[in-house]
Amino acid sequence: MAVTDIATWTYDHGFRLDPIVRSLLDTDFYKLLMLQMIRHLYPDVQATFALINRTKSVRLADDIDEAELRAQLDHARTIRFSKKEPIWLAGNSFAGQARIFKPDFIAWLADFRLPDY
């Protein structure tokens, strides 16, 4: 089995793409809770997500290269939950509540992928 030198991998910017998102668990936990709620209460409704920049003094388009953003988004769309990640979600307690994610939602996550943008 190949051993990855994490320090070199992390700091070597010679890679074609140093992905910001490396797992679907990198998302805000609240988003997963909302996804479960929407899927259970409104299974036939298509929901959308939007980014709201609440700091008007920071002009994101001036600081973020569009090609780099698209490369990161394209990469994020290739990520799937590993076999261990839904098991981890299912087995943990959050805010004092055990099994906050329902078994059918956990099973559904196995095929989850981020949509087109």
N, C-alpha and C positions, 0 to 999 in steps of 0.2 A: 504494500500500500504506500502510495506517495505521501510524503509529509510536506505540508505547506508551511513555509516560513512566513508566519502572519505579519511580523514586523516589516519584512521586505514587501510583502503583498500590499499592506496597508499604505506604505509611504512611497512606493514606486509608482509614480504618475506616468510611467511609460506604457501602462496598460491602455488598450483602445478605449475602454470605458471603466471608470471606477464607479460602480453603481452605488447610488445613495440608498436605494431600497434593495435590501438583500433577502427580505422575507416578507410575506404578507402580514406577519405579526409586527412588522415595523409601523403599521398603521396605528392611529389613535384607538385605544380600546373602546372608546365611546362609539366609534364608527362601526365596530363589530356588533355592539349591542343594538345600534340603530338598524343595521342590516338584518339582524335576526327579527326585530320588531316589525320592520316593513314586510319582510318575507312572510311572517306569520299572520299579520293583520290585513295586509293588502297584497296578496300573492299575484294578482293580475294587473297591478299598477306598476308602470315603469317609473322609477325614481331617478332623479339626476343629482349630481353633486356639483357645487360651484365653490371656487376659492374666493373668499372675501378678504381683501387686504385692508385691515383695520388701521394700519399706520399709513395714512395718506402721504406723509412726508417721504416715505420710502417708495420710490417708483421702481417696481420690480422689473419692468421691461427695460429699464436703463442698466440694471445690474445682472440680468440673466440673459445669456445668449440663447436665442430661440432654437438653434440647431442642437445645442447641448441639452436644453430642456426636452426637446422631442426625443433625443437619444435616450435620456433617462426614462421618459414615459414609455417609449417603445420597450425598453428593457423591463420595466415594472410589469408590463402586460404579459411578459413571458413567464413570470414567476407563478408557481402553483404552491399550495400548501404541501409540505413534506408529509410523509405518513405519520411522523411523530408530533407535528404541530397541532392538529386537531385533537389528538389524544391528550396533549398537554392542556389545551383549552378546556376540554371536557372534564379533566380531573382536578382542576383548581377551584378554589373558593375565592370569590371576589366580594369585597365589602361585606364579609360575614355570611354570604349566601353560597352554599355549595351548588355545584352543577348549574350555574347561571345560564349556560347554553344548553338548549334542548337537544336530545340525541339526533332528531331528524335534521336539525340545523347543522350539527357537526358532520353528519353524513353528507349533507349538501355541499359543505365547504370542500370536500375532496375534489370536486370538479369545478370549483369556483375559479373564475379568471376575471381580471379587470376588463371592462368593456373598451371599445374604441373611444377615442376622444376627438 
